[in-house]
Amino acid sequence: MRKIISVFLKSILLLILFLLSSCTPSSRLLPLSPDARVLAFGDSITYGTGAAESESYPAVLQNIISRTVINAGIPGETTAEGLTRLPSVIDEHRPALMILCLGGNDFLLKLDEGEAKKNLREMVRLAKEKGVDVILIGVPRLGLSLTVPEFYGEIAGEFGIPYEGNILRSILSKGGLKSDYIHPNAQGYRKMAEAIAELLRKSGAVR
């Protein structure tokens, strides 16, 4: 009986530690001032392929959070290309926050996922080094399971940044939210923007 109670208490302690770690202040963001710029950095999903320009997730998000959201999405871009492009984009726009959503083209081209992780990690490091807060969006591998690689969560945990690992997988698993095999439609992009806005609220960036 004593052994059972000991195991139970240890389980409760582990649960408490897990809940505390998931609410750590390190995953919170600085509040965005009314004139702050948000950089949406990524590929065709950020660009808004499959919908009108005004229906892309950055455009919808801008309306939701009442902050300038810069659409810096380039269709077809890989993480290696994004890493090369990012420094000049940050220097040009001077954002307070970056939403990083890349990796899909690496998976489509069957590039080394270890390199994709390395590139994404370096992009987060570079942005934070320049004083830019970051939130990370997990991108699923296309296929029947639409699994999001674990390394997205690992990077977010390493840097203590907010992470949304489910929204794209959820959107791309529903035919009514897609414009084609790999892109959301206007309704899908709206759901993506709403999920990111909720993450920004939970992390303290906006009210």
C-alpha positions in Angstrom: 0.0 0.0 0.0 2.8 2.4 0.9 4.5 1.7 -2.4 1.3 2.4 -4.3 0.9 5.8 -2.5 4.5 6.6 -3.2 4.0 5.9 -7.0 0.8 8.0 -6.9 2.5 11.0 -5.3 5.4 10.8 -7.7 2.9 10.8 -10.6 1.2 13.9 -9.2 4.5 15.7 -8.7 5.5 14.9 -12.3 2.2 16.2 -13.6 2.6 19.5 -11.6 6.1 19.9 -12.9 4.9 19.4 -16.5 2.1 22.0 -16.1 4.5 24.5 -14.6 7.0 24.0 -17.4 4.3 24.5 -20.0 3.5 27.9 -18.5 7.0 29.1 -18.1 7.5 32.8 -18.6 10.2 32.0 -21.2 7.5 31.2 -23.7 5.8 34.5 -23.2 6.3 37.4 -25.6 6.7 41.1 -25.1 3.5 43.0 -25.7 3.3 44.4 -29.2 2.9 48.2 -29.3 0.1 49.5 -31.6 2.7 50.5 -34.3 4.7 47.3 -34.0 5.5 45.3 -37.2 5.0 41.6 -37.4 6.9 39.6 -40.0 5.2 36.6 -41.5 8.1 34.7 -43.0 7.7 31.5 -45.0 6.8 30.0 -48.4 3.6 29.7 -50.5 1.5 29.0 -47.4 2.6 32.4 -46.0 2.3 34.0 -49.4 -1.3 32.8 -49.6 -1.3 30.6 -52.7 -4.8 29.4 -53.4 -6.6 32.5 -52.2 -6.8 36.3 -53.0 -4.1 38.5 -51.5 -6.5 39.9 -49.0 -7.4 36.3 -47.9 -3.8 35.2 -47.0 -3.2 34.5 -43.4 -1.0 37.5 -42.9 -3.7 39.8 -44.3 -6.4 38.3 -42.1 -4.2 38.3 -39.1 -3.4 42.0 -39.5 -7.1 42.7 -39.3 -7.6 40.5 -36.2 -4.7 41.9 -34.1 -4.7 45.5 -35.5 -0.9 45.5 -36.1 1.0 45.7 -39.4 1.7 42.2 -40.6 4.3 42.0 -43.5 3.8 39.1 -45.9 7.3 37.8 -46.6 6.3 34.5 -48.1 8.0 33.2 -51.2 6.4 30.2 -53.0 8.7 27.3 -53.4 11.3 28.4 -50.8 13.2 25.9 -48.8 14.6 26.4 -45.3 18.1 26.9 -46.7 16.9 29.6 -49.1 14.9 31.2 -46.2 18.0 31.2 -44.0 19.9 33.1 -46.7 17.1 35.6 -47.3 16.1 36.3 -43.6 18.8 38.7 -42.5 18.1 41.3 -45.2 14.3 41.0 -44.6 14.7 41.6 -40.9 17.0 44.6 -41.6 14.6 46.0 -44.1 11.4 45.7 -42.0 12.7 45.9 -38.4 9.9 43.7 -37.0 9.1 43.2 -33.3 7.9 39.7 -34.0 8.4 37.0 -36.6 6.0 34.2 -37.4 8.2 31.4 -38.9 6.4 28.9 -41.1 8.8 26.9 -43.3 9.8 23.4 -44.1 7.1 22.1 -46.5 9.2 22.4 -49.6 12.1 20.5 -47.9 9.7 17.7 -47.3 8.3 17.7 -50.8 11.8 17.7 -52.3 12.8 15.0 -49.8 15.7 17.1 -48.6 17.6 16.1 -45.4 15.3 16.8 -42.5 18.4 17.2 -40.2 19.4 20.2 -42.4 15.9 21.6 -42.2 16.0 21.5 -38.5 19.4 23.1 -38.5 18.2 25.9 -40.8 15.1 26.6 -38.8 17.0 26.7 -35.6 19.5 29.1 -37.1 16.7 31.4 -38.3 15.2 31.5 -34.8 18.6 32.2 -33.3 19.3 34.9 -35.8 16.0 36.7 -35.2 16.4 36.6 -31.5 19.9 37.8 -31.7 18.5 40.9 -33.6 15.9 41.4 -30.8 13.0 39.9 -32.7 10.5 37.7 -30.9 9.6 34.5 -32.7 6.6 32.1 -32.8 7.0 28.9 -34.7 4.4 27.1 -36.9 4.8 23.3 -37.3 4.5 22.2 -41.0 3.4 18.6 -41.7 4.9 16.1 -44.0 2.4 15.5 -46.8 0.9 12.1 -46.9 -1.9 10.1 -45.3 -0.8 10.8 -41.8 0.2 14.5 -42.2 2.7 14.2 -39.3 4.5 17.2 -38.1 8.2 16.4 -37.4 9.2 16.5 -33.8 12.0 18.9 -34.4 9.7 21.8 -34.6 8.6 21.3 -30.9 12.3 20.7 -30.0 13.4 24.0 -31.5 10.5 25.8 -29.7 11.4 24.2 -26.4 15.1 25.0 -26.8 14.5 28.7 -27.4 11.4 29.0 -25.1 9.2 30.4 -27.9 5.5 29.9 -28.5 4.7 27.1 -30.9 1.6 26.1 -32.9 2.0 22.5 -34.0 -1.5 21.5 -35.0 -3.3 24.1 -37.1 -1.7 23.4 -40.5 -2.1 19.6 -40.0 -5.7 20.2 -39.1 -6.4 22.4 -42.1 -4.7 20.2 -44.6 -6.6 17.1 -43.4 -9.9 18.7 -44.4 -10.8 19.0 -48.1 -13.2 21.9 -47.5 -10.3 24.0 -46.1 -7.9 23.4 -49.0 -7.5 24.9 -52.5 -5.3 22.0 -53.7 -3.3 19.2 -52.2 -0.9 21.4 -50.3 -2.4 24.8 -49.8 -5.3 26.1 -47.7 -8.2 28.0 -49.3 -9.5 31.4 -48.0 -11.4 29.6 -45.2 -8.3 27.6 -44.3 -6.1 30.7 -44.1 -8.7 32.4 -41.9 -8.5 29.5 -39.5 -4.7 29.7 -39.5 -4.8 33.4 -38.8 -7.3 32.9 -35.9 -5.1 30.1 -34.4 -2.0 32.4 -34.6 -4.0 35.3 -33.1 -5.0 33.1 -30.2 -1.4 32.0 -29.6 -0.4 35.7 -29.6 -3.0 36.4 -27.0 -2.0 33.4 -24.8 1.7 34.5 -25.0 0.9 38.1 -24.0 1.8 39.7 -27.3 -1.7 41.1 -27.9 -5.0 41.4 -25.9 
